[in-house]
Amino acid sequence: MATTTSPLAAMLSGQLGGIADSIQPAPPDLHTAVQAPQDLFHLHDKRKVFRATGVPMVSKYSKAGAYDQNFMKEIVKAANHVGVDPNLALAVGLQEGNFKKHDINYSLFQSPATEATPEGLDEDAYRLTKLLKDKMQEGKQMGFRDEARQIQMFNGMGKLGPETPTSYYGIKVSKESPLNMRHNPVYGRVIQDLRDNVIKANPDLQKFIATVK
């Protein structure tokens, strides 16, 4: 039987990243490439086990580091506006480009139902949170009762079956033995793990979230 792959799942490479992991950014505009210094938020990651697959944590899965606090704030503001748990939205923002530490094309997060960005909200943060909400709602309408599959809708429900055998977070995947996201919503579990064991496990971040209106 032929293996099918969703457009989003097909973009996954190496570490089962997010929607935009394989997008090559356009050359920077030399007139706008220099940016003002960022306010950085130092995030801790004390996980010992990678919950998505149960494998021991290794450094390449760790999300400990310094991140753009201003964009994190914008994600929380947008999440509050659209009605998404800010902790969940931050987990997605962390997975999808590490809060803009990695240069990705946020236009990929355009939901069919997304209208113009409301005044006072960051366009990229709004696109991400609005698409997350819409895709989770779509998952509920499709009958997915568990949260992991609802979150998986954000990334795609296809099958991942590369020609060359590889491993995604400890799961062996090949053309003959594809990873079926519908049956095993790994991306959804990755996001749950980040939310519960990184975002919520940082007390300073929880205080930060509570100050954002």
Secondary structure, 3 states (H helix, E strand, C coil): CCCCCCHHHHCCCCCCCCCCCCCCCCCCCCCCCCCCCCCEEEECCCCCEECCCCEECCHHHCCCEEEEHHHHHHHHHHHHHHCCCHHHHHHHHHHCCCCCCCCCCHHHHCCCCCCCCCCCCCHHHHHHHHHHHHHHHHHHHCCCCCHHHHHHHHHCCCEECCCCCEEECCEEECCCCCEECCCCCHHHHHHHHHHHHHHCCCHHHHHHHHHCC
